[in-house]
Amino acid sequence: MNAVFLDLQGLDDLDLSVLENCFATLTTFQGTSAEQVAERVKGADVIIVNKVQLTQAVIESAFHLKMICVVATGTNNVDLKSATTQGVAVYNCQAYGIPSVVQHTFSLILALHTNLLNYDRAVRAGEWQKSSQFCLLDFPIRELSGRKIGIIGYGHLGQGVAKIAQAFGMQVLVAGRSVTDQREGRMPLEKLLPEVDVLSIHCPLTAETNNLIDASALALMKKEAVLINVARGGVVDEQALADALRCGALAGAATDVLTQEPPRQGNPLLSPDIPNLIVTPHSAWGSKEARQRIIDQTVDNIKNHGSQNVVRRVV
């Protein structure tokens, strides 16, 4: 089979030999514009893609196409209806980033509770050098032990965060999926929010979770609490979060996601006057190990095409 990888950027530092060995030829591109897609997939048996749009017209024009491999979990960039009509199998990846995202989540939680960035800035600004004693304690440091963490989204990621939280001696509270969720161990969100010292978000963005954490939800939280969002930007009302941090209604927050990525048109959370906010560039998933698992899962899907052993097939 002949394959084309349309947008390798972000995975190009990995070992691709196992992927190359699956094909007679594998043509790779760092990126592909919408105008270039049709020409580049012409003659391909397999398209490997991350975020490039594969429209109905593109899929129908690729006469040899048998398989689309998405090197991500989301498949919204593929016209799945057209692929089904054309008999093209679509595969994606799953659970590849759990250790990386859990690790990133706690790096944010710890940075906020130790005031890590403020202490680093103080040392670089010469404040420690001027201290009257051996240490500098200008910013509050709080222990995680004995505090409560609330988790929204209790899949593999949420459970991974809960496990680490318990190792730190934290009490884990889990939000119910809806007001009617009566499962044991789940709490309605409006009851969970006033209880927690840390709110960690790991749910998908849906119509039900869009702006789930809005101004009214933030108002229920303790002033000493912090919010962590490594899910999707739209789950949190960004303007409301910025306002809450500015007025001291929340002790701190960290987000790895924004509503538009990259934020070329700006974003309320990128304003320089927001205190105790950490923003990372959707990098929580990006450990080398996690990205290599994407390649390895894609290889498994290709090798097991037509069997029941695929990592995940989208139907």
C-alpha positions as CSV (number, residue, x, y, z in Angstrom):
1,M,0.0,0.0,0.0
2,N,1.0,3.6,-0.6
3,A,0.3,6.2,2.2
4,V,0.5,9.9,2.6
5,F,0.9,11.7,6.0
6,L,-0.6,15.2,5.5
7,D,0.5,17.0,8.7
8,L,3.5,15.4,10.4
9,Q,4.4,18.6,12.3
10,G,4.5,17.9,16.1
11,L,5.4,14.2,15.5
12,D,8.4,14.6,13.3
13,D,10.9,14.0,16.1
14,L,9.6,10.5,16.7
15,D,10.7,7.1,15.5
16,L,8.6,6.6,12.3
17,S,10.4,3.5,11.1
18,V,7.6,1.2,12.3
19,L,5.1,3.3,10.4
20,E,7.3,3.4,7.3
21,N,7.6,-0.4,7.3
22,C,3.8,-0.7,6.9
23,F,3.9,0.6,3.4
24,A,5.6,0.4,0.0
25,T,5.8,4.2,0.1
26,L,5.1,6.7,2.8
27,T,5.1,10.3,1.7
28,T,5.2,12.9,4.6
29,F,4.4,16.6,4.7
30,Q,4.9,18.9,7.6
31,G,1.6,20.5,6.8
32,T,-1.0,20.6,4.0
33,S,-3.3,23.5,3.0
34,A,-6.9,23.0,1.9
35,E,-5.8,23.7,-1.6
36,Q,-3.1,21.0,-1.6
37,V,-5.1,18.1,-0.1
38,A,-6.8,16.7,-3.2
39,E,-3.5,16.5,-5.2
40,R,-1.5,15.0,-2.3
41,V,-4.0,12.2,-1.5
42,K,-4.4,11.2,-5.2
43,G,-3.3,7.6,-5.6
44,A,-3.0,7.0,-1.8
45,D,-4.4,3.8,-0.3
46,V,-4.0,5.2,3.2
47,I,-4.3,8.8,4.4
48,I,-2.7,9.6,7.8
49,V,-3.9,12.9,9.2
50,N,-4.1,14.9,12.4
51,K,-6.1,18.1,11.8
52,V,-6.2,18.6,8.0
53,Q,-9.8,18.6,6.8
54,L,-10.8,15.5,4.7
55,T,-14.0,16.7,3.0
56,Q,-16.5,14.7,1.0
57,A,-15.0,16.0,-2.2
58,V,-11.5,14.9,-1.1
59,I,-12.6,11.4,-0.1
60,E,-14.5,10.9,-3.2
61,S,-11.6,12.0,-5.4
62,A,-9.2,9.5,-3.8
63,F,-10.1,6.5,-5.9
64,H,-7.6,4.1,-4.3
65,L,-8.4,5.1,-0.7
66,K,-9.0,2.2,1.7
67,M,-8.2,3.6,5.1
68,I,-7.9,6.9,7.0
69,C,-5.8,7.0,10.1
70,V,-6.4,10.0,12.4
71,V,-3.4,10.5,14.7
72,A,-5.6,12.0,17.4
73,T,-8.8,11.1,19.2
74,G,-11.1,13.6,17.6
75,T,-12.4,12.9,14.1
76,N,-14.4,16.0,13.4
77,N,-12.0,16.9,10.6
78,V,-13.1,13.8,8.6
79,D,-16.4,13.5,6.7
80,L,-17.3,10.2,8.3
81,K,-20.5,9.8,6.3
82,S,-18.7,10.1,3.0
83,A,-16.0,7.7,4.2
84,T,-18.7,5.1,5.1
85,T,-20.4,5.6,1.8
86,Q,-17.1,5.1,0.0
87,G,-16.2,2.0,2.0
88,V,-13.2,3.7,3.6
89,A,-12.3,2.6,7.2
90,V,-11.6,5.4,9.6
91,Y,-9.4,4.7,12.7
92,N,-8.3,7.0,15.5
93,C,-6.2,6.8,18.6
94,Q,-7.3,6.8,22.3
95,A,-5.9,7.0,25.8
96,Y,-2.4,7.7,24.5
97,G,-1.9,10.8,26.6
98,I,-3.2,9.8,30.0
99,P,0.1,9.7,31.9
100,S,1.2,13.0,30.2
101,V,-2.0,14.9,30.9
102,V,-2.2,13.6,34.5
103,Q,1.4,14.7,35.1
104,H,0.7,18.1,33.5
105,T,-2.4,18.5,35.7
106,F,-0.4,18.1,38.8
107,S,2.5,20.3,37.6
108,L,-0.1,23.1,37.4
109,I,-1.7,22.2,40.8
110,L,1.7,22.1,42.5
111,A,2.9,25.3,40.8
112,L,-0.1,27.2,42.1
113,H,0.1,25.8,45.6
114,T,3.8,26.5,46.0
115,N,3.7,29.8,44.1
116,L,6.5,28.3,42.0
117,L,6.5,30.9,39.2
118,N,6.3,33.9,41.6
119,Y,9.3,32.6,43.6
120,D,11.3,32.0,40.4
121,R,10.5,35.6,39.2
122,A,11.5,37.0,42.6
123,V,14.9,35.3,42.5
124,R,15.5,36.5,39.0
125,A,14.6,40.0,40.1
126,G,17.1,39.9,42.9
127,E,14.7,39.7,45.8
128,W,16.3,36.7,47.5
129,Q,19.7,38.3,47.2
130,K,18.3,41.2,49.3
131,S,16.6,39.0,51.9
132,S,17.3,39.6,55.6
133,Q,17.3,35.9,56.3
134,F,18.4,32.7,54.5
135,C,15.1,32.2,52.7
136,L,12.4,34.1,51.0
137,L,8.8,33.6,52.0
138,D,7.0,36.4,50.3
139,F,4.3,34.3,48.7
140,P,2.0,31.8,50.5
141,I,2.7,28.1,50.2
142,R,0.0,25.6,50.8
143,E,0.1,21.9,51.3
144,L,-2.2,19.6,49.3
145,S,-2.5,17.1,52.1
146,G,-6.0,17.2,53.7
147,R,-7.5,19.4,50.9
148,K,-10.4,18.4,48.7
149,I,-10.1,18.1,45.0
150,G,-13.3,18.1,42.8
151,I,-13.1,16.3,39.5
152,I,-15.4,17.0,36.6
153,G,-15.1,14.1,34.1
154,Y,-14.2,10.8,35.7
155,G,-12.9,8.8,32.7
156,H,-9.4,7.5,32.4
157,L,-7.9,11.0,32.9
158,G,-10.1,12.0,35.9
159,Q,-9.4,8.7,37.6
160,G,-5.7,9.1,36.9
161,V,-5.8,12.5,38.6
162,A,-7.7,11.1,41.5
163,K,-5.1,8.4,42.1
164,I,-2.3,11.0,42.3
165,A,-4.4,13.3,44.5
166,Q,-5.0,10.5,47.0
167,A,-1.2,9.9,47.1
168,F,-0.9,13.5,48.2
169,G,-3.4,12.9,50.9
170,M,-6.2,14.7,49.2
171,Q,-9.9,13.8,49.5
172,V,-11.5,13.2,46.1
173,L,-15.0,14.4,45.2
174,V,-16.5,13.5,41.8
175,A,-19.1,15.6,40.0
176,G,-22.1,13.9,38.6
177,R,-22.7,14.1,34.8
178,S,-26.0,15.9,35.3
179,V,-28.4,16.9,38.0
180,T,-30.1,13.6,37.6
181,D,-26.9,11.5,38.1
182,Q,-27.7,9.5,41.3
183,R,-24.7,7.1,41.1
184,E,-23.0,6.4,44.4
185,G,-19.9,8.6,44.9
186,R,-21.1,11.4,42.6
187,M,-22.1,14.8,43.7
188,P,-24.3,17.5,42.0
189,L,-22.0,20.2,40.8
190,E,-23.7,22.9,42.8
191,K,-22.9,21.0,46.0
192,L,-19.4,20.0,45.0
193,L,-18.2,23.5,44.1
194,P,-18.4,25.1,47.5
195,E,-16.6,22.1,49.0
196,V,-13.4,21.9,46.9
197,D,-10.0,23.5,47.3
198,V,-9.0,22.4,43.8
199,L,-11.4,22.0,40.8
200,S,-9.9,19.8,38.0
201,I,-11.7,19.6,34.7
202,H,-11.4,16.6,32.4
203,C,-14.7,16.3,30.6
204,P,-15.4,16.6,26.8
205,L,-16.8,19.8,25.3
206,T,-20.5,19.2,24.5
207,A,-23.7,21.2,24.3
208,E,-24.2,20.3,28.0
209,T,-20.7,21.3,29.1
210,N,-20.3,24.4,27.1
211,N,-19.6,27.2,29.7
212,L,-20.4,24.7,32.4
213,I,-18.1,26.8,34.7
214,D,-19.6,30.2,34.3
215,A,-19.8,33.2,36.6
216,S,-22.5,31.7,38.8
217,A,-20.5,28.4,39.2
218,L,-17.3,30.3,40.0
219,A,-19.3,32.3,42.7
220,L,-20.0,29.1,44.5
221,M,-16.3,28.3,44.9
222,K,-14.2,29.2,47.9
223,K,-12.0,32.3,47.5
224,E,-9.0,30.1,48.5
225,A,-9.8,27.5,45.7
226,V,-8.0,27.0,42.4
227,L,-9.3,25.9,39.1
228,I,-7.5,23.6,36.6
229,N,-8.7,23.1,33.1
230,V,-6.9,20.6,30.9
231,A,-10.1,19.6,29.0
232,R,-11.4,22.1,26.5
233,G,-11.5,25.9,26.6
234,G,-15.3,26.2,26.1
235,V,-16.0,24.3,29.3
236,V,-15.0,27.4,31.3
237,D,-16.4,30.9,30.6
238,E,-13.0,32.6,30.0
239,Q,-14.2,36.2,30.7
240,A,-15.9,35.1,33.9
241,L,-12.7,33.3,35.1
242,A,-10.6,36.4,34.3
243,D,-13.0,38.6,36.2
244,A,-13.0,36.2,39.2
245,L,-9.2,36.2,39.4
246,R,-8.9,39.9,39.1
247,C,-11.3,40.6,42.0
248,G,-9.9,37.9,44.2
249,A,-13.0,35.6,44.1
250,L,-10.6,32.7,43.3
251,A,-7.1,32.1,44.5
252,G,-5.7,31.0,41.2
253,A,-6.2,29.1,38.0
254,A,-4.4,27.3,35.3
255,T,-5.5,26.3,31.8
256,D,-3.9,24.3,29.0
257,V,-6.8,25.1,26.6
258,L,-8.6,28.1,25.2
259,T,-11.7,28.4,23.1
260,Q,-9.7,29.2,20.0
261,E,-6.3,27.6,19.4
262,P,-3.9,29.1,18.6
263,P,-5.4,32.3,20.0
264,R,-4.5,34.6,17.1
265,Q,-7.3,37.0,17.8
266,G,-6.5,37.3,21.5
267,N,-8.3,35.9,24.5
268,P,-9.6,37.2,27.9
269,L,-7.2,34.9,29.7
270,L,-4.2,36.3,27.9
271,S,-4.5,39.8,29.5
272,P,-1.3,40.6,31.4
273,D,-3.1,42.0,34.4
274,I,-4.7,38.7,35.6
275,P,-3.1,37.5,38.9
276,N,-2.3,33.9,39.8
277,L,-3.0,32.5,36.3
278,I,-0.9,30.0,34.4
279,V,-1.6,29.4,30.7
280,T,0.1,26.6,28.8
281,P,-0.3,26.1,25.0
282,H,-2.3,22.9,24.8
283,S,0.8,21.0,25.6
284,A,-0.4,18.7,28.4
285,W,-0.7,15.7,26.0
286,G,2.7,16.3,24.3
287,S,5.3,14.2,26.1
288,K,7.5,12.3,23.7
289,E,6.2,9.0,25.1
290,A,2.6,10.0,24.5
291,R,3.3,11.1,21.0
292,Q,5.2,7.9,20.3
293,R,2.1,6.0,21.5
294,I,0.1,7.7,18.8
295,I,2.5,6.4,16.1
296,D,2.4,2.9,17.7
297,Q,-1.4,2.8,17.9
298,T,-1.6,3.9,14.3
299,V,0.7,1.1,13.3
300,D,-1.5,-1.4,15.2
301,N,-4.6,-0.1,13.5
302,I,-3.0,-0.5,10.1
303,K,-1.7,-4.0,10.8
304,N,-5.0,-5.1,12.3
305,H,-7.2,-3.6,9.6
306,G,-10.1,-5.9,9.1
307,S,-9.6,-7.7,12.4
308,Q,-11.1,-7.1,15.9
309,N,-7.7,-6.1,17.3
310,V,-7.7,-2.4,16.2
311,V,-7.0,0.2,18.9
312,R,-10.1,2.1,17.8
313,R,-12.2,2.2,14.7
314,V,-14.7,5.0,14.1
315,V,-18.1,3.9,12.8
